[in-house]
Amino acid sequence: MKRVASWVAVLSVCCTVPVLCADDWPEWRGAGRLGVLTETGLLETFPADGLPVAWRTPIQSGYSGPAVADGRVFITDARRPDRRSTAVVERVLALDEQTGAVLWTQEWETDYAGLQLVYAIGPRATPTVDDDRVYVLGAMGNLLALNVADGRILWQKDYAKDFNAEVPSWGMTGAPLVDGDRLICLVGGAPNAKMMAFDKHTGEEIWRALSSDWEPGYSQPIIIEAGGTRQLIAWHPRDISSLDPETGEIYWEIRHIVDMGINPATAVHSGRYLFFTSQYGGARMLVLDETTPAATVLWAGVGESDPEYGRDFNTLNSVISTPLIQGAYLYGVDGHGVLRCLEVATGRRVWETEALIGERANWATAFFVRNGDRYFINTDTGDLVIATFSPEGYNEVSRTHLIDPTHPYVRRRISGTAVNWSHPAYANKHIVVRNDEEIVRLSLAKQD
């Protein structure tokens, strides 16, 4: 596959190794992939005329969210030079965090043949920043390690060519995960290379694990501490697997078959609980052993592919949205746009509401980010909401419109034919959000 190395350094290159700010957002769902914003001094409600815009920068199409680190914003996109062809040029951009100016770009050619073409508009995976490197993944499995200062390629892999991976219908989505000197990736390679770890400096293979008899799926890997052990949680459409992140050794596995392989939500960890949800595979609440790396199923919710499925079941079937656990309760958006509250211990439904999304819509989603005892919520209609949750119900504090949805969508009803499925970044008292036309930075700072 031909690679096009096109980069432009706009600023001088500093020789020192950058240090991430505590208020940066260096990867999928922020530091640790937790979806937690620890900053203070943020506004309590939105201005009537919307959030102040720091800058807007034109970009091209894609589903990936931005990463923010050490004064730079990283985002990937794609363009199709000939609309009659599946040939695509994917790209990563580094922007100045304060001005939105393009510092450099790096491009590579690929081909989207075999993807669900309605949604084949660009990369899916959020860039991962680690000190002086940024790791990016294209929709067809092009993995690049780049220098953050100038976009120079340090090393690269092609999942299909290098590891015999078969790209799933909706593309490769697994944002690379840094763990010490390892870069852990959802590859889907063969033989037995669904998950792989590379030396993050050189790209040399360290370990491979898990059979590739089934496709890799779309869920982001996470690392948790449970049973006195660091565990890599790899949820794929056949099993929930716990691995040793240093060696790839399997600690435990629980069978969980997800129909059509659609499992974009990230696993949710809270204390002894580990929760998984998908629209077609249903939900699983696991209890983690307190002394050894092990887990058991506490309760299961049916998926839409199960013959006994009905909307009145006590379950939460999310398509893209990652739910949250707050105390003894679970909150999340199901595959039809309904926000639900369930008991963690039993799975019993406590309440549901359409107030967040505003309609029952197939594949509806929202992204939750905790800030103290409240949540910033990005809806797929382009709104930003401040809300709190309790067993008594959903309390919406404030709402504003951030960005127009532009991602293609074929089954929406009330809100039109486009959505926004890109996770934003929250960094340095700002939110950074994108669609298929622009990336925008807006202020969340409390006004004096």
Secondary structure, DSSP 8 states (H G I E B T S, - for coil): ----------S----S-----TT-B-STTSGGG--B----SB-SS--TT---EEEEEE--B-----EEETTEEEEEEEE-SSTTS-EEEEEEEEEETTT--EEEEEEEEEE-TTS-GGG-SS--S--EEETTEEEEE-TTSEEEEEETTT--EEEEEEHHHHH-----TT------EEETTEEEEEEEETTTEEEEEEETTT--EEEEES--SS---S---EEEEETTEEEEEEE-SSEEEEE-TTT--EEEEEE---GGG---S--EEETTEEEEEETTTEEEEEEE-SSSS-EEEEEEE--TTSTT--TTSS----SS---EEETTEEEEE-TTS-EEEEETTT--EEEEESTTTSS--TT--EEEEEETTEEEEEETTSEEEEEEEETTEEEEEEEEE-----EE-SS--TT-SEE-----EEETTEEEEE-SSEEEEEE-B---
